[in-house]
Amino acid sequence: MAKVSVMQSKEELLAFKVKQAIGSMAMEGMKVTRSMELSMMQVVAGTVSADNLKRDLIAKHTRKGVTG
């Protein structure tokens, strides 16, 4: 029987957690795009601020609503 390594890098652990969240969202009927998954990874890794992403999304969709 092959020995399984339990040690994971920080990146592997973060990716696993994001995949778990995406799986839970799928069970609730939510669809997560690749772009959304990448944004989630960046927030979890601390490379992007969730507040900044939220502000950008609000601005993007507000502009879409105004301009059609």
N, C-alpha and C positions, 0 to 999 in steps of 0.2 A: 504494500500500500504506500502510495506517495505521501511524503510529508508536506503538509500545507503550511506555508509561512503566514503567520498572523500579523507580522509587522507590515505596516503600510506607511507610505510616505504621506506627508500632509496633503499633497495634491490629490492622491488617491482617495484619502478619507473625505476630502471636500467634494470630490466628484461623486463619491458614493452617496453622500448626504443629499446632494442636489438631485441625483437620480431617484432617491427615495421620495423626495418631495414631489418630483414630477410624476412618479408612479401614483402617489396619493391623489394628486390633482387629476390624473387620468381616471381614477376610480370615481371621482366626483363629476366626471363628464367634461372637465376642462382640457382644452388642447393647448399644448405648450410648443411654440415654434422653436427652431434652432436658435434664433436670435434671442428669444426669451431665456432659453437655457444658458446661453453664453453670458447674458446679463446677470443671471442668478449666480453663475460661477464667479463672475467678477466681484459681485457684492460679498459673497461668502468668503472669497479669498482676501477681501479687503483692498482690492485694487481700484474699486469704484465705489463712490458713496451712493447708498440707496436713495438718499434725499435728492442728490443730483439727477439720478435716473428718473425718479418720480417727477421732478420738476420738468425735465426734458420731455417725458411722455405727455404730461399735461399740456405743455406748450405745443407739442406736435399735434395732438388731437384737438386742441382749441383752434389752432390755425386751420385744420382740415374742416372743422365744423363751420368756421366763418367763411372760408373760401370755397367750400363745396366738396 
